[in-house]
Amino acid sequence: MIQAIGLTSSPRKELPPALDDVSFEARAGHVTALLGAPGAGKTTALRLMLELERGRGVTYFRGRPLHRIPHPSREVGVQLGDVPGHPARTVRGQLRMLCAAAGVPVRRADEVIEAMGLDGLREERLGALSRGMDRRLGLACALLPDPHTLVLDQPTAGLAVREARWLHGILRTHADQGGAVLFTTDDPKEAAGTADRVVTVNQGRLVADQKAADFARTRLRPRVAVRSPHAPRLSAALTKEARAARRSVEVVSEDGNRLSVYGSTCADIGETAFRNGILVHQLADETGDMGAPEGSSATEPAPETPDTADSGATDSLSPLLPSIGVRPAPSPLRPLRYELRRATGVGTGYITAAVVLVTSVLLSVLLARIGHTPQARLLAAWPREFPLPPAAVGAGLLGAIAFGDEFRHPALAADRGTVPRRLGLLAAKLLVAAATGLLLACLTVACDVPALYLVYGRELAGVPADWLPLGASWLGFVIGCSWAGVLAAGLFRSTTAGLAAVLTVPVVVVPLVQRLFEGPSVRAAVGFSVRLRELLLMQWPFGGERFLAAGARLIAQPVGGALMLSLTALLCAFLLTTSRGRVR
């Protein structure tokens, strides 16, 4: 059951709020339609309910607000607009990724694909789907964790009649199985024919909250659609006969040669046309909205007419969903599995790595040809004129994509905003980014060394004497750049901002740190590892002194210090925004 209480959006400068003190309920076992014209505030209401937009009010899903539910995607299935997902990801890859996020078995993806009629599109890219298949996939994503509640925004917009009837059948099936369904629409006929209850909003305010039968009786009336090349003559004849018989008949002239006649029947209109010798091309019963367009001619105000809405909109076209017991995966690796599938499901990472390696090899060979470049920078393909080597830029970009790409193509709308601000997911992103940066750093050196050997011989491809501190500095620097990209993109909600933060470290932060480390008052931390061993009265096993000394040297360098300072600031800002977002 959904209980929305006092939903009010934030004011927009001089304009009134898009939604103002709207309260309603959507009960379990029922389909509830949120009806309103475009701009009435329907989508704003859903976003406030799902805590995707700031405002006032509270929404309870079976007695708990969304941010108090441990796994929101298992409680609320959401579809807002088009399918949230990267256009290059496949249908099956998208669903398998969401399986890992929700902690449900991977087989659930294939079962939902079959239930939604997407069998032939398993390997189709999301960007190539038609509107109908896109809506089916969106519903599949919402139903994947077997949620109790479905919240859908304009689910039938742009669909053919058959596709819309199929979707209505799925919603009815979910409600019949005990779930709660809430969907928005701007079509009164769809609301009356599909929903059990209709909540009407207009200009941000609640207008009515009615049962579907009451809504149809007060807002909808049966009518007869007539097409005739002599529509004005037929309209005049119908009006004249209705006045003579003192019957309440309303004739509405619409575009072209079409008439909508309220308060009469096909038989009566056909007889009138026959008596007056008027040719008729169409004569059919319909159900229309209460409001009549301008230009109508009426004898008397028509009385309210009983509901004759088409209740057969949902029929046998809607298949029953498979009854699957979804068991949560009791594993702390759930966010890690999601992140791995997210990172490997598209070709961005592979293309970036290939570009980085090719650029590094070419730069390394060119720098060796020019000369005057130390061997350490030569192996890393890092010219003195560049603020960052290609491997660090690539690692920072992939780290920024880890969050920024999700903000562009959100996959977990119900899990605390467009991207869930959970520490478990952040840890998984940092771990995957570190592994990616480590792999990229090692591959860069592994490609540069053979290239230098093939072109110039052993002289430039030898191992430096101080390889341990240099290697630690190199790996730590690349991993730090990848982490900076992750944190900055998560903080500023943009891939571009994440990459800009990575480039800011050597351009802005390093000169500031260099000023701190330069000058007569700066002391050096020489012999740090030896004094630490004396303080702890123990020997470092397996030559641990060298690793500790390498780490100390890395932090003591201006670049290392600047990177540590930037990472600390970004992490603190990220945690601060996360904690502020959780306070309600």
Steps between C-alpha positions, in 0.01 A plus 500: 500500500621851414412796720602840358449782751539871429719475190624851419782583262756770565399850380631612162594869542186701432299202375272292720621150592440229241324297771322646802386289799387188314400193705359168379526123545566208266380180662643151460305285257383806307617695196504875568521758222643847559317703236579849378573706193864552395662731757245421771771367736472124453869430439598741777279304738675174412846654536409640842366161606822329388720768664649597166405866546515735795177616656268448795275215593555132566410177324465166675541170318332241722560724799860607432652790303728399217824601673410272794462191281820287496460393135264746326512328160344188654214707639438749214539435130539826309469606138544870433500584131736308274700200618789618718812342360801554276395486131788262422399246765305193393156408633634192676805686631279775646279253683792289626663815635180590685480144634837553666387837638179358647664183630277261306609189306632562149244257356232757587618712204426224247164419659386863491621534139283204406200631694524842335526356149859616444648162406618611157659818633734362766814631326338814355649835606278726708551786258354293213172401669165620369265694727289193573797278583654782701187513718502124539860509615420779743224289651737202511754709694229607744375144554846341520539497883133389540393824675176544689432844349523625142537875429482583129502836322297508176568131427284494184615830347561452129393133497264336254161387628601135516820576692308723742243225563781251565663733751168567675460125533839469670408773747168332576674165552745656745216659696301175504801328655485744793730778382434873485515678163518876446533644150456845347301584189338797329227292335174482699382198300817307587463589868133394512551180303815379674510625859295416807548850638570830324684788670466821297743792529482835324756782517677331789194449720286199578165526318334166572571158649232259379424141422526431128124447470425832669760673286348360182151599609596859578772564243421272204190459289410272210482665163441410137770580246351601162676579171302647213578722200193700607590539868345850543163381359503193724589711805210735431258209447604330824465824696158573351360153576644502855329833573171377356515185715635696801799267533845602634730452203835675452661516156870593482653597164860383481771515236398425143170319452486339845227546763489380860143455622432469875166375636391302195552156344625365170148385410340840559772685308481252211122544476534879502759485222278266293191720537695805387684324217847563651790268410689360802854354477549404866266430790660352816469509878790657690583623848616860527621757750255727674640821361363600163714705263401843386253523217254246642130541463268355764133501579526463878779408740529125479451309823763274649498165324588162653839356431541326168879514490671220320582260779643247258828685455676223689447159347674175441793673331664554840705194605537396858842580643699201624467432870861531613615505859768768506753426770742777597861408439655507852838615377698818558623472141162602355605863421828369363324267258279786387798727443693236306203439270449873459863558406534204262158523334599776255811554292600837648758351736661283233520784250647735760763243601598439137536874431710542817737217408548613140559860610746391769706291258518780242591761763764276654670434167481868403642618834790256469568632153509861620702423811537697827228291670582298817453126467222489762291751304594320178355171622181677609479707176478818706648810334596784728269729305192288580329528840401132493614189310247323273449216751401742776262689270343172386463373856345831607256491206390143575460593866287802406284284273431266794269763650450755223371245252237387749373854545454525123339155472360419844436133574391504864239773522328352804821445694546842660502741211616457142817341634495336844723680749583184694844451648504138381457611141761775543746243637430272205558783253826597671617138501420445132655837411816409693525164325445668163764764574746236623448292187535804275820613673659155470391456138642842411846410628472149354431649155752785518796281600476259200445793264814675628695174478392434140583852382806596710636183662567408863639836604161666549305185595696413813352486850586809710702442816238661723211313335314436825429860607449600137254216446313581820481865401379413152230257611384722785481802270287325237268347760467839671396659169235234448364557852494875447289445189254276685453736796479818294249352255288373790518838670430719197280245316695532175772310313647826375528636854669178611764522227547873566569423866768250396671759279472762775734304729823551301403841361370674814553292814861387434642855477331586830644192669846570355498840668428333831783250459755760386679744728750493790242412765398168339642190668560169321362171627820302436526166685126480567480120464802441724362716779160332470669159541684622806178637646308173449801283602449257213648406162309551179449159332580432133688826457203709607728796575554561132126501426432731794777733392365502145152591629645777718695639205187491286303703754790738559525589130307809393290302252425230755417754768275694265322183396444391859372846588260502204371149570439585866309816410289323236420209730396730784280706265343185356422360846364837610258520207399139556421558867308818419297315238400236755372750755123541461 
